């Protein structure tokens, strides 16, 4: 076992050869490297699989031995200052390593097909593999400086991947926004690290915790300064995990390829902030004001993310706000001191949200066959609907991920979210009410996404599209041969005009159903124009085998990963696998891990939370799914609107909620006006000051000297006595000015 821990330092470096070899190949042998571009997926997946096996082995050792292992070596020594690097293996490291590698492998397999048409395929895999290296280095770091180095590398990879399609202005703007927003938090993190080094004289976690706790216990440190340093550390986590008010970068980050969203912005990088707070919880837990701040920021983010997801039309952006809300739940749990519940929800949410993002990528991939490579159209849920007939496997996987995130038993997120809700009642009834209300909102907006995407009928107006795919090239995948799928369908002129004149509606049935067996659109029996025109279109189709393989494997995690939190009776106490794994960390937080589990109380509390989730699902079904009956054109909005005098008030409330959500709570607008525009005005003022004042003085002195010299040259009479007299005259004037200045000013 000691041998296994001793070589755990190789975890971050195993995937590193792939991006290095890709870079060298593109530099020295560009043609051969590009021709063999699809082969690079295999070593990327193979090396990450080796890391996964090693990480799982470490986690098993953690469960059996319940120990913490640290190994460090000196990097630089100077007098009293010593900077050491090393690796730190504890339950938190094991959990994050397994999570990063399992999701990373499936996303890489998925990306092999998803990015096969893209000219930047090699660059994509180089960035993704280097990101995995940086993330693994982050979670195995043994000190704050080492964490900060990998923290910045993770941010750099995120910047490169968000702006992967940098030729699109919106993608270039999104990566810049993510970079600037995260720089705010990262600057605070650096100041916090330096502040705690000043207090304790150490960067190492174990020494830092021990020294700091002794200083607090003996009242030998300034609490105001300590609170400020802890706040600065927390600012780094706020930015990286998209917590309010530094959350604005996450929705725009969806401009990158969808596999990036599944890996970075759902399961790993955004979880880095949660990881940092969990790692530093022994510091924060002895500072009550910081713990209260963490829980407050968490509950604000929970509610804000859920409300902003209500009216989004972009499927990825809706999932991004959902991620923001769920990260708020984790931050809330950490602020309450529920270390285990936060990590449990981190695990269950990561797998569920990764599945949802991969499902959305499959949908976008098939929609691009119709609308071309246009994110405004291929990701717009208004143009979708009825996809359950064309992508049944994706629909099933997406539905399971949706049910898990809604907290429906026995899926994974039910166990973790229910635990956070129960702990919130003990911490603060107000926070508990907000958290429970948001759980209902989560079920509502997630089923809104599902219903708009898969239920009803296809809402797109085909007249606007030629049915031709964008020019792209396909190569042979290491997983097998791939072919673009197309379906020929005939439309009459009457049908095209009918669909074009009707605005796509969530409740309307004025579209023509597609028969999945014959692949032919069912037309009206009699048409006004008997001589209709025909066009060829590409219909939505199921993704290829490699993409489906990743989703089907990932489906298993929401189904079964929740079982690690189900307690079982052992030796007079109720324990679960996660608690056994977390025993060293929980003891470090001075918590008692030996506890009994009250199943009656659990069932009582879970009935309430599940009822809230079902209410959100039912409400979404009424609002976004038409009644297939004699009242098929009615919906719940029609019924509510017919309340006489309250109709106007109801419309105002609905419009306010919609505007609030669709316009991102006007926070981006506020930042644009109060920060961006003001900074530009300040920059313009500084530029004007530099040109008119600083440069003006310099240029004025030069011009004055020039004119003075030109004037003096005509005064001279070639007599030295005249020059000396003039020189003395200027010296006397200079002394007079100096005397006057020093005496009166």
MIVEX-270049 format. One record per residue (C-alpha): x, y, z. Coordinates in steps of 0.2 Angstrom, whole numbers, plus 2048, in hexadecimal, padded with zeros to 3 digits. Example, Ala and Ser with C-alpha at 12.3 -4.5 7.8 and 13.67 -1.06 7.14 Angstrom:
2
83E7EA827;8447FB824;
This chain:
745
800800800;80E80C804;8158087F3;80580D7EB;80581E7F4;8178217F1;8158217DE;80482B7DE;80E83A7D9;80D8347C7;7FA8377C6;7FB8487BE;8098447B2;8038347AA;7F883D79D;80584B79A;80E84278B;7FF844780;7FE85777F;81185877E;81384B770;804854766;80D864768;81E85D762;816854754;80D86374E;81D86D74F;829860746;81D85573C;80D85F739;80785672A;809844731;802849742;7F285173A;7F084272F;7F083673E;7E7842749;7D983574E;7E682A756;7EA836764;7D983276C;7E0821771;7EF82677B;7E5834783;7D8827789;7E481978D;7EF824798;7E082C7A1;7DA81A7A4;7EA8157AD;7E88247B8;7D681F7BC;7DB80D7C1;7E98157CC;7DC8217D4;7CF8137D7;7DD8097DF;7E18187EB;7CF81A7EF;7CE8087F4;7DD8097FF;7D5819807;7C680F80B;7CF801813;7DD80A81C;7D581B820;7E582581F;7ED835818;7FD83480E;80884380A;819843801;8238537FE;8348587F7;83D8697F8;83C8747E8;8458837EF;84D8877FF;853899804;85789D816;84789B820;83C898810;83A887809;82E8837FB;8298717F9;81F8677EC;8178567EF;80784D7EE;7F984B7FB;7EE83C7FB;7DE83C806;7CC837802;7C98487FA;7D78457EE;7D18337EA;7BF8397E7;7C48477DB;7D183C7D2;7C482E7CE;7B883B7C9;7C38457BD;7CA8357B5;7B982C7B3;7B083B7AB;7C08407A1;7C182F799;7AF82E794;7B084078D;7C083C783;7B782D77B;7A8838777;7B3846770;7BB83B764;7AB83A75A;7A484B75F;7B4855759;7B884A74A;7B285773E;7BC865746;7CD86B73F;7D386E750;7D185C756;7E385A75B;7E386B764;7D386576D;7DB855774;7EB85E779;7E186B783;7D585E78B;7E4852790;7EE860797;7DE8667A1;7DD8557A8;7EF8567AD;7ED8677B5;7DD8617BF;7E58517C5;7F485C7CB;7E88687D4;7DF85A7DE;7F08517E3;7F98617E8;8008627FA;8018747FD;7F98857F8;80688B7EC;80587A7E2;7F287C7E1;7F488E7DB;8008887CD;7F487A7C7;7E58867CA;7EC8927BD;7F08847B1;7DE87E7B2;7D88907AF;7E38917A0;7DC881798;7CB88779C;7CF897792;7D688E784;7C7882783;7B988E785;7C1898777;7C588976C;7BB89075E;7C38A1760;7BE8A674E;7AD8A8755;7AC8B975D;7A08B376B;7AC8A576F;7BB8B1770;7B18BD77B;7AB8AE787;7BD8A878A;7C28BA78E;7B48BC79A;7B88AC7A3;7CA8B17A4;7C78C27AB;7BA8BC7B7;7C58AE7BE;7D48BA7BF;7CA8C37CC;7C88B47D7;7DA8AE7D4;7E18BE7D9;7D88BC7E9;7DD8AA7EB;7F08AF7E9;7EE8BD7F6;7E58B1802;7F38A4800;8018B1804;7F68B7813;7F58A681B;8088A3817;80B8B3821;8008AD82F;80689B830;81789B827;81288C81D;80A88780D;808874811;7F686F815;7F9865825;80587182C;7FA880827;7EB878830;7F4874840;7FD884842;7ED88F83E;7E288584A;7EF888858;7F089A854;7DD89C854;7DB891864;7E889C86D;7E18AC866;7F28B185F;7EC8B884E;7E28C6848;7D18C0844;7CD8CE838;7DC8CA82E;7D98B882E;7C78BA828;7CD8C581A;7DA8B8814;7CD8AA815;7C18B580B;7CE8B77FE;7D18A57FD;7BF8A27FB;7BE8AF7ED;7C88A37E2;7BC8957E5;7AD8A17E1;7B48A57D0;7B98947CB;7A988C7D1;79E89A7C9;7968A07D9;78E8B07DB;7938BE7D7;7A18B67CC;7968AA7C3;7948B47B3;7A18AB7A9;7998997AA;78A89B79E;7958A4791;7A2896793;79688A78A;79C892779;7AA88477A;7A7873773;79A86877D;7A785B783;7B086A78C;79F86E795;79D85C79A;7AF85B7A1;7B486C7A7;7A48767AA;79A8687B2;7A585B7BB;7B78617BE;7BD8737BC;7AE87B7C4;7AF86E7D2;7C18757D5;7BA8837E0;7B08767EA;7BF86C7EC;7C987B7F2;7BD87F7FF;7BB86D805;7CE86C805;7D087C810;7C087881B;7CB87582A;7D1887828;7BF88F825;7B6885832;7BE88E840;7B989F839;7A68A083B;7A48B0830;7AC8A7821;7A1898824;7928A3824;7988AC814;79B89B80B;78989580F;7828A680A;78B8A67FA;7858947F7;7738977FA;7738A77EF;77B89D7E1;76E88F7E3;75F89A7E1;7678A67D4;76D8977C9;75C88F7C9;75289F7C5;75E8A37B6;75C8927AF;7498947AD;74889D79D;758899794;755893782;76788C77F;76887B786;77A87C78B;77788C794;76988579E;7738777A4;7818837A8;77688D7B4;77087C7BB;7828787BE;7848897C7;7758857D2;77B8747D7;78D87B7DB;7848877E7;77C8787F0;78E8717F2;7948827F9;785883804;78987280B;79B87780E;796887817;78B87D822;799871826;79186281D;7A285C816;79B84B811;78B851809;79485E7FE;7A18517F7;7928457F5;7898517EA;7998567E1;79A8447DB;7888417D7;7868517CE;7968507C4;79083F7BC;77E8457B9;7838557B2;79184E7A7;7838427A0;77885179D;78585A793;78A84B789;777849785;77685B780;785859775;77D84A76C;76D855769;778863763;782857758;772851750;76A86274E;779868745;77485D737;765868734;76A87A738;77D878735;78A87D741;78188B749;78088B75C;77289875C;76788B753;76E87A758;76E87E76A;75D88776B;75087D773;74288776B;74787E75A;74786D762;739862768;734850764;74684A764;74183A76E;73C83275E;74D835755;759834764;75182776F;762822778;76783477B;755837781;75682978E;76782E794;762840795;75283C79F;75C8327AC;7688407AE;75984C7B0;7508417BD;76183F7C7;7638527C7;7518557CC;7548497DC;74983B7D7;74D82B7E1;7568207DF;7618297D3;7728317D9;76E8437DD;75F83F7E7;76A8387F5;7768467F5;76A8557F3;75E84E800;76D84D80D;771860809;75E86580B;75D85B81C;76D864822;76787581D;758873828;763871837;76E880832;76188D82D;74F88B829;75089A81D;75E892813;754881814;74488980C;74F8917FE;7588817FB;7478777FA;73F8847EF;74E8837E4;74D8707E3;73C8727DC;74287F7CF;7508727CB;7438657C6;7398727BD;7468797B2;74F8687AE;73E8617A8;73B87179E;74C86D795;74685B793;73585F78D;73A86C781;747861779;740850778;72D85177A;72085976E;72485A75C;733861752;731874753;73D87A746;738883736;741879728;73E88771B;74C891722;75988371F;76087C70F;76386B717;77586A712;78286771F;791872721;7A186D718;7AB862724;7B6853722;7B484272B;7C283672E;7C3824735;7C1823748;7CB817752;7BA811758;7B380D747;7AD814737;7A1823738;79582A72B;78A83A72B;77883572B;76B83D720;75983B71D;74F84170E;73E848712;732851706;72886070B;71A868702;71A87B6FF;70A87C70A;713874718;72287F717;71888E717;70D888725;71C885730;72589572B;7168A0730;714898741;72089D74F;72888D757;71D88B767;71F880776;70D87B776;70887C763;70686C759;707874749;71586A743;71685A739;71B84A741;72984073B;72782D739;737825740;734815736;73281C725;73C82C728;72E83671E;724844724;712841725;70984E71B;6F785471B;6EC849710;6E6858705;6F1867702;6EC8776FA;6FB8776EE;6FC8666E6;70C8696DD;71786A6EC;72A86D6EC;7368606F4;7468636FE;753858706;75685A719;761852726;75684D735;75C84B747;76483A749;76C830757;77E83375B;78C826755;791818760;7A0820769;79582E76F;787823774;79481777D;79A826788;78882A78D;783819790;79181679C;78E8267A4;77C8217A7;7828147B3;7898217BF;77982B7C3;77081A7C5;77D8127D1;78981F7D8;77C8257E5;77E8147EE;78F81A7F6;785825801;778818807;77C813818;77D80181E;77E7F982F;78F7F4835;7967F1847;7897FB850;78980A845;78180F834;78F814827;790816815;79E814808;7A1826806;7A2829819;7AF81B81B;7B982380D;7B8834815;7BD82E827;7CE837827;7C8847820;7B884782C;7C484483B;7CF852835;7BF85D836;7BC857848;7AB84F843;7A583E84A;7A383283C;79B824846;789828845;77881F843;76D822835;75A825838;75181D829;740823830;746835830;74F83381F;73F82D817;73583B81F;740848819;743841808;73083F805;72F852806;73E8567FB;7388497EE;7268517EE;72E8627EA;73785A7DB;7288527D5;71E8627D6;72B86B7CB;72A85D7BF;71785D7BE;7178707BC;72486F7AE;7198627A6;70A86D7A6;71387C7A0;71D875792;71486578C;703867783;6F485D788;6F084F77C;6DE85077E;6CF859778;6D7868780;6E7865778;6EA878774;6E887D786;6F587D793;6F78837A5;6FB8957A0;6EA896797;6E188F7A7;6EA89B7B3;6E88AA7A7;6D58A97A8;6D48AF7BA;6CC8C07B5;6D48CF7BE;6E48C57C3;6E98C27B0;6F38D27AF;6FC8CF7BF;7008BD7BA;7078C37AA;7128D07B2;7198C37BE;71C8B67B0;7258C47A6;72F8CA7B4;7358B87B8;7398B57A5;7428C67A3;74C8C37B3;7518B17AE;7548B479B;75E8C479E;7698BB7AC;7628C67BA;76A8D57B1;77A8D17BA;7848D17AA;77C8E17A5;7818E87B6;7938E37B4;7938EA7A2;78D8FB7A8;7968FC7B9;7A68F47B5;7AA8F27A3;7A490379D;7AB90C7AC;7BC9037AA;7BC908797;7B891A79C;7C691A7A9;7D291379C;7CD92078F;7CF92E79D;7E09267A1;7E592678F;7E093878D;7EA93C79D;7F9933796;7F893C785;7F394D78A;7FC94F79B;80A94379C;80F94478A;80A956789;81695B797;82495178E;82095777D;81E969784;82F96978C;83796377C;82E970771;83297E77E;84497977D;84497976A;83C98B76A;848991778;85798B76E;85199375E;84E9A3767;85F9A4770;8699A0761;8659B175A;8699BA76B;87B9B476B;8899C1766;8979B5766;89E9BD776;8A19B1785;89E9BF792;88C9C178B;8899AE78D;88F9AE79F;8849BD7A3;8759B579C;8799A47A5;87A9AD7B6;86A9B67B2;8619A57B0;86999E7BF;8639AD7CA;8529AA7C3;8529987C8;85899B7D9;84B9A87DC;83D99C7D6;84498F7E2;84599B7F1;8339A17EE;82D98F7ED;8359897FD;830998807;81E999802;8199877FE;
